[in-house]
Amino acid sequence: MTDDKLKKILVAVDGSEYSVTAVRYAGAMLNPKTTEVVLFHALRKIDDAFWSIGMKRAFLDRISDIKAWEAAEDEAMKKTVHKSRQILIDMGYPEGAATEVIHRCEKGVARDILRESKSGYDAVFLGRKGISAVKDLVMGGTAQKLVERTTHVATCVVGKGAGPG
């Protein structure tokens, strides 16, 4: 990726150490003057089917707590994606070169990232693992699925200690 043609890069962001490293790695490897970076998060929401349970009296007291939790999660992810954007700006990327996209997860995180990657991107960067509690895996489930299915663009899976050069 050394030519001066404008590159459009998708970086999957989930707030994990690995995704922050992927943001930094992509930022360092690419030219800020010729790269547009889209910081993409597939936000999981509580399924609509769950809310129909709320019609039952036993769940009425809990609905406001669950909605508050969901709103707090939304806000936390907005801050996380914004911090990722700020990392790129601090690395010399122009304000307009880094875009924040928080997308409501529709088919699953990996499938939504894969679908987004098919809309004009030159590469996908993501962390080797996400925010899952499973620590002993070589690669997280989302990364594994994307490595297996992303054949149309370059895919860079970044480990926690990765650095350019």
BAFI-3210 file (N, C-alpha, C; in Angstrom, 3 decimals, decimal comma, padded with zeros to 6 digits):
// residues 165
n [1|2|3|4|5|6|7|8|9|10|11|12|13|14|15|16|17|18|19|20|21|22|23|24|25|26|27|28|29|30|31|32|33|34|35|36|37|38|39|40|41|42|43|44|45|46|47|48|49|50|51|52|53|54|55|56|57|58|59|60|61|62|63|64|65|66|67|68|69|70|71|72|73|74|75|76|77|78|79|80|81|82|83|84|85|86|87|88|89|90|91|92|93|94|95|96|97|98|99|100|101|102|103|104|105|106|107|108|109|110|111|112|113|114|115|116|117|118|119|120|121|122|123|124|125|126|127|128|129|130|131|132|133|134|135|136|137|138|139|140|141|142|143|144|145|146|147|148|149|150|151|152|153|154|155|156|157|158|159|160|161|162|163|164|165]
n.u [000,828|001,763|001,406|000,064|-002,668|-005,933|-006,790|-009,246|-009,985|-011,132|-011,504|-012,118|-013,644|-013,830|-013,279|-011,479|-008,085|-006,750|-008,148|-007,598|-004,865|-004,933|-006,009|-003,939|-001,845|-002,791|-002,953|-000,246|000,898|-000,164|-000,526|-001,336|-002,157|-003,218|-005,159|-008,331|-009,958|-012,271|-013,771|-015,275|-017,979|-019,971|-022,736|-024,159|-027,467|-030,125|-032,212|-035,187|-037,220|-036,939|-038,034|-040,758|-041,337|-041,572|-044,188|-045,229|-046,088|-044,149|-041,748|-041,857|-040,712|-038,003|-037,455|-036,849|-034,339|-032,850|-033,044|-031,697|-029,145|-028,540|-028,512|-026,343|-024,293|-024,340|-023,505|-020,949|-019,666|-019,750|-017,972|-015,651|-015,203|-014,875|-012,533|-010,767|-010,765|-009,592|-007,026|-006,009|-006,100|-004,283|-002,062|-001,599|-003,517|-005,848|-008,755|-011,071|-010,382|-010,818|-013,497|-016,309|-018,284|-021,024|-022,818|-025,897|-025,938|-026,862|-026,819|-024,888|-021,724|-019,283|-020,354|-021,623|-019,442|-018,062|-019,944|-019,967|-017,321|-017,377|-018,142|-016,518|-013,927|-010,353|-008,896|-009,107|-008,710|-008,259|-008,399|-006,729|-008,085|-011,132|-013,329|-014,128|-014,527|-013,079|-009,921|-007,839|-007,796|-006,289|-007,083|-009,774|-013,352|-014,683|-012,524|-011,504|-013,652|-013,695|-011,158|-011,461|-013,502|-013,117|-012,186|-012,022|-010,708|-007,629|-006,801|-005,928|-004,929|-004,359|-002,087|-001,810|000,675|001,686|003,603|004,526|007,060]
n.v [-001,190|001,321|003,234|006,451|006,553|007,148|005,354|003,290|002,241|-000,199|-000,412|-002,550|-001,965|-002,586|-001,888|-003,409|-004,190|-005,243|-004,218|-001,516|-001,598|-002,466|-000,187|001,676|000,358|000,223|002,968|003,695|002,218|003,157|005,890|009,014|011,062|009,930|008,136|007,015|006,264|004,122|003,681|001,077|-000,243|-002,932|-002,775|-004,572|-005,124|-005,581|-008,167|-007,649|-009,485|-010,122|-007,963|-008,351|-010,065|-008,384|-007,742|-009,359|-009,333|-009,932|-009,041|-006,319|-004,558|-004,823|-003,929|-001,159|-001,055|-002,702|-001,322|001,003|-000,048|-000,865|001,626|002,792|001,107|001,736|004,418|004,130|002,754|004,645|006,523|004,967|004,458|007,065|007,750|006,083|007,292|009,696|008,824|008,327|010,937|012,190|010,923|012,196|012,099|013,778|015,595|014,900|012,421|010,241|008,328|007,702|004,908|003,521|000,772|-000,834|-004,104|-006,627|-009,216|-010,554|-010,002|-010,578|-011,188|-008,756|-006,999|-008,164|-007,788|-004,959|-004,565|-005,150|-002,933|-001,127|-001,000|-001,123|-002,617|-004,515|-004,075|-005,595|-006,504|-009,341|-010,667|-010,074|-008,457|-010,590|-012,902|-015,207|-016,288|-017,988|-018,580|-018,793|-017,099|-014,835|-015,426|-013,715|-012,671|-015,073|-015,945|-013,835|-014,036|-016,463|-015,877|-013,452|-012,697|-010,892|-008,517|-007,254|-008,522|-007,705|-009,028|-008,119|-008,531|-008,085|-006,947|-005,840|-003,884|-001,407|-002,021]
n.w [000,000|-000,950|-002,916|-004,046|-004,322|-003,061|-000,249|001,213|004,302|006,559|009,964|012,512|015,567|019,002|021,557|022,960|024,060|021,915|019,695|019,920|019,512|016,862|015,629|016,109|014,762|012,080|011,638|011,794|009,729|007,372|005,028|006,230|004,567|002,324|003,003|003,970|006,885|008,271|011,235|012,596|014,333|015,261|016,891|019,395|020,227|022,569|021,707|019,826|020,265|022,915|024,246|024,035|026,053|028,125|028,396|030,240|033,605|035,574|034,526|034,273|036,190|035,700|033,141|032,813|034,035|032,346|029,909|030,661|031,087|028,479|027,180|028,501|027,608|024,878|024,967|026,089|024,006|021,977|023,041|023,059|020,302|019,465|020,884|019,547|017,047|017,780|018,384|015,813|014,734|016,435|015,483|013,154|011,180|009,111|010,264|008,737|007,722|009,269|010,128|012,175|012,655|014,006|013,997|014,103|015,054|012,858|011,583|012,931|014,464|012,994|010,429|009,838|009,737|007,628|005,530|005,444|004,671|002,018|000,666|-000,923|000,256|000,751|002,495|005,565|008,979|012,110|015,590|017,028|019,018|020,794|023,093|024,563|027,276|027,069|027,333|026,466|023,775|020,540|018,533|018,393|017,999|016,139|014,664|013,622|011,975|010,116|008,920|007,630|005,785|004,425|001,445|-000,561|-000,037|001,401|004,602|007,817|010,713|013,939|016,558|020,163|020,941|018,623|016,347|013,948|011,475]
ca.u [000,000|002,682|001,114|-000,616|-004,109|-006,675|-007,172|-010,342|-009,652|-012,092|-010,902|-013,146|-013,353|-014,725|-012,865|-010,460|-006,690|-006,393|-008,688|-006,834|-003,600|-005,223|-006,145|-002,583|-001,078|-003,269|-002,553|001,197|001,278|-000,758|-000,210|-002,490|-002,567|-003,860|-005,966|-009,568|-010,155|-013,605|-013,756|-016,583|-018,397|-021,294|-023,280|-025,182|-028,602|-030,988|-033,113|-036,562|-038,071|-036,857|-038,920|-042,134|-041,460|-041,915|-045,637|-045,553|-045,976|-042,919|-040,597|-042,069|-039,763|-036,636|-037,293|-036,153|-032,932|-032,227|-032,927|-030,629|-027,881|-028,315|-028,142|-024,977|-023,409|-024,296|-022,689|-019,563|-019,086|-019,529|-016,718|-014,556|-014,952|-014,356|-011,128|-010,009|-010,612|-008,626|-005,699|-005,586|-005,858|-003,012|-000,996|-001,413|-004,608|-006,730|-010,067|-012,013|-009,862|-011,242|-014,943|-016,858|-019,540|-021,576|-023,859|-026,649|-025,656|-028,042|-026,658|-023,786|-020,623|-018,409|-021,092|-021,853|-018,155|-017,822|-020,814|-019,463|-016,036|-017,635|-018,640|-015,503|-012,724|-009,130|-008,372|-009,763|-007,828|-008,974|-007,610|-006,733|-009,130|-012,015|-013,567|-014,645|-013,883|-012,277|-008,555|-006,835|-007,895|-005,264|-007,738|-011,174|-014,329|-014,918|-011,322|-011,450|-014,657|-013,303|-010,019|-011,973|-014,482|-012,768|-011,279|-012,133|-009,774|-006,597|-007,250|-004,796|-005,302|-003,279|-001,917|-001,740|001,975|002,148|004,067|005,039|008,482]
ca.v [000,000|002,449|004,255|007,619|006,465|007,185|004,042|003,279|001,155|-000,494|-000,920|-003,005|-001,449|-003,102|-001,414|-004,276|-003,787|-005,672|-003,307|-000,270|-001,877|-002,493|001,216|002,252|-000,319|000,722|004,373|003,792|001,549|003,809|007,300|009,832|011,965|009,196|007,067|007,271|005,168|004,013|002,940|000,422|-001,112|-003,549|-002,687|-005,565|-004,629|-006,628|-008,564|-007,165|-010,546|-010,064|-006,926|-008,842|-010,680|-007,301|-007,658|-010,142|-008,519|-010,236|-008,368|-004,879|-003,843|-004,966|-003,336|000,129|-001,347|-003,253|-000,226|001,884|-000,737|-000,803|003,015|002,993|000,397|002,558|005,602|003,680|002,424|005,917|007,076|004,103|004,710|008,428|007,689|005,474|008,359|010,659|008,207|008,586|012,380|012,445|010,354|013,031|011,979|014,948|015,393|014,235|011,147|009,170|008,368|006,794|004,263|002,559|000,118|-001,815|-005,458|-007,233|-010,647|-011,048|-009,048|-010,924|-011,059|-007,336|-006,436|-008,705|-007,086|-003,587|-004,600|-005,314|-001,681|-000,214|-000,908|-001,738|-003,537|-004,580|-004,289|-005,911|-007,140|-010,808|-011,064|-008,974|-008,234|-011,825|-013,376|-016,391|-015,763|-018,926|-018,830|-018,186|-016,015|-014,736|-015,931|-012,760|-012,663|-016,357|-015,931|-012,892|-014,600|-017,522|-015,449|-012,213|-013,031|-009,828|-007,434|-007,639|-008,544|-007,665|-009,361|-007,504|-008,988|-007,023|-006,296|-005,528|-002,533|-001,341|-002,032]
ca.w [000,000|-000,958|-003,918|-003,510|-004,536|-001,812|000,258|002,171|005,217|007,617|011,194|013,441|016,905|020,037|022,875|023,540|023,838|020,566|018,677|020,024|018,829|015,423|015,208|016,087|013,721|010,792|011,554|011,559|008,489|006,214|004,861|006,625|003,486|001,239|003,582|004,705|007,823|008,857|012,493|012,512|015,434|015,132|018,246|019,722|021,000|023,083|020,636|019,934|020,807|024,373|024,790|024,111|027,372|029,031|028,583|031,432|034,817|036,305|033,936|034,191|037,050|035,189|031,814|032,871|034,337|031,139|028,944|031,150|030,814|027,039|026,869|029,007|026,682|023,661|025,252|026,272|022,706|021,281|023,581|022,610|018,878|019,382|021,329|018,445|016,048|018,311|018,223|014,433|014,591|017,130|014,647|011,975|010,215|009,104|010,898|007,839|007,227|010,174|010,302|013,181|012,264|014,956|013,211|014,887|014,591|012,238|011,302|013,743|014,344|011,864|009,166|009,561|009,316|006,289|004,589|005,307|003,962|000,582|000,082|-001,424|001,090|000,245|003,515|006,870|010,119|013,344|016,631|017,019|019,960|021,169|024,518|025,144|028,505|026,762|027,233|025,979|022,346|019,699|017,825|018,766|017,049|015,055|013,819|012,915|010,907|009,071|008,204|006,766|004,784|003,724|000,342|-001,553|000,328|002,364|005,991|008,721|012,084|014,712|017,932|021,173|020,993|017,264|016,038|012,580|011,215]
c.u [000,871|002,356|000,265|-002,114|-004,804|-007,134|-008,310|-010,178|-010,740|-011,322|-012,042|-012,731|-014,346|-014,335|-011,815|-009,068|-006,272|-006,928|-007,987|-005,487|-003,809|-005,370|-004,766|-001,742|-001,481|-002,823|-001,088|001,609|000,838|-000,432|-001,442|-003,013|-003,350|-004,763|-007,200|-009,809|-011,577|-013,481|-015,160|-016,838|-019,800|-021,849|-024,381|-026,235|-029,362|-032,046|-034,535|-037,500|-038,067|-037,863|-040,367|-042,390|-041,939|-043,400|-046,074|-045,213|-044,645|-041,716|-040,711|-041,055|-038,344|-036,404|-036,536|-034,671|-032,199|-032,050|-031,829|-029,260|-027,537|-027,884|-026,717|-023,952|-023,243|-023,359|-021,217|-018,914|-018,858|-018,221|-015,515|-014,197|-014,379|-012,882|-010,243|-009,760|-009,560|-007,193|-005,164|-005,289|-004,537|-001,818|-000,813|-002,484|-005,466|-008,087|-011,019|-011,576|-010,266|-012,722|-015,371|-018,180|-019,918|-022,857|-024,596|-026,459|-026,938|-027,926|-025,660|-022,595|-019,758|-019,118|-021,357|-020,569|-017,844|-018,663|-020,327|-018,184|-016,201|-018,116|-017,513|-014,249|-011,551|-008,543|-009,223|-008,687|-008,703|-008,025|-007,766|-007,810|-009,964|-012,168|-014,143|-013,857|-013,004|-010,851|-007,580|-006,921|-006,745|-005,833|-009,212|-012,095|-014,572|-013,726|-011,229|-012,420|-014,249|-012,112|-010,499|-012,793|-014,110|-011,716|-011,207|-011,219|-008,713|-007,165|-006,026|-005,303|-004,111|-003,273|-001,682|-000,417|002,520|002,589|004,628|006,558|009,183]
c.v [001,252|003,501|005,369|007,642|006,442|005,778|004,214|002,020|001,021|-001,034|-001,266|-002,613|-002,044|-002,672|-002,276|-003,692|-004,111|-004,711|-001,958|-000,443|-001,907|-001,075|001,847|001,656|000,183|002,166|004,547|003,224|002,308|005,290|008,150|010,738|011,253|008,068|007,616|006,047|005,235|003,110|002,382|-000,444|-001,629|-003,685|-003,709|-004,917|-005,831|-006,903|-008,075|-008,217|-010,531|-009,075|-007,388|-009,566|-009,637|-007,137|-008,447|-009,321|-008,717|-009,458|-006,850|-004,080|-003,835|-004,232|-002,020|-000,064|-001,834|-002,164|000,747|001,263|-000,631|000,606|003,307|002,306|001,179|003,738|005,232|003,363|003,675|006,543|006,278|004,376|006,115|008,479|007,088|006,497|009,363|010,124|008,510|010,064|012,753|011,904|011,140|012,890|013,237|014,586|014,582|012,868|009,967|009,342|007,330|006,229|003,259|002,040|-000,867|-003,194|-006,110|-008,745|-011,323|-010,143|-009,344|-010,735|-009,595|-006,643|-006,898|-007,979|-005,653|-003,567|-004,726|-004,029|-000,680|-000,049|-001,592|-002,746|-003,454|-004,851|-004,624|-006,558|-008,648|-011,369|-009,836|-008,873|-009,462|-012,214|-014,599|-015,945|-016,682|-019,253|-018,159|-016,974|-016,028|-015,193|-015,007|-012,730|-013,943|-016,384|-014,998|-013,402|-015,658|-016,988|-014,198|-012,519|-011,908|-008,636|-007,999|-007,565|-008,644|-007,889|-009,008|-008,069|-007,837|-006,277|-005,849|-004,068|-002,522|-001,409|-002,908]
c.w [000,000|-002,010|-003,295|-003,789|-003,170|-001,441|001,247|003,018|006,279|008,814|012,144|014,856|017,894|021,445|023,546|023,298|022,409|019,513|018,732|019,328|017,316|014,873|015,081|014,949|012,333|010,591|011,226|010,204|007,234|006,191|005,212|005,514|002,392|001,743|004,281|005,581|008,370|010,077|012,685|013,734|015,158|016,548|018,434|020,605|021,549|022,019|020,897|020,527|022,336|024,945|024,856|025,428|028,382|029,251|029,810|032,672|035,542|035,782|033,926|035,005|036,480|033,869|031,870|033,186|033,092|030,080|029,363|030,879|029,330|026,619|027,332|028,102|025,380|023,853|025,405|024,923|021,876|021,741|023,097|021,151|018,702|019,826|020,242|017,343|016,503|018,215|016,826|014,203|015,263|016,347|013,360|010,915|010,270|009,717|010,015|007,356|008,102|010,483|011,329|012,676|013,341|014,323|014,118|014,267|014,080|012,108|012,230|013,487|013,127|010,533|008,816|009,128|007,893|005,248|004,365|004,476|002,451|-000,077|-000,165|-000,583|000,413|001,214|004,768|007,911|011,326|014,326|016,585|017,935|020,272|022,665|025,219|026,385|028,254|026,452|026,500|024,500|021,603|018,985|018,238|017,646|015,875|014,108|012,995|011,742|009,774|008,268|007,218|005,591|003,992|002,665|-000,690|-001,270|001,263|003,772|006,882|010,137|012,966|016,130|018,875|021,170|019,647|017,146|014,632|012,548|012,139]
res [m|t|d|d|k|l|k|k|i|l|v|a|v|d|g|s|e|y|s|v|t|a|v|r|y|a|g|a|m|l|n|p|k|t|t|e|v|v|l|f|h|a|l|r|k|i|d|d|a|f|w|s|i|g|m|k|r|a|f|l|d|r|i|s|d|i|k|a|w|e|a|a|e|d|e|a|m|k|k|t|v|h|k|s|r|q|i|l|i|d|m|g|y|p|e|g|a|a|t|e|v|i|h|r|c|e|k|g|v|a|r|d|i|l|r|e|s|k|s|g|y|d|a|v|f|l|g|r|k|g|i|s|a|v|k|d|l|v|m|g|g|t|a|q|k|l|v|e|r|t|t|h|v|a|t|c|v|v|g|k|g|a|g|p|g]
***
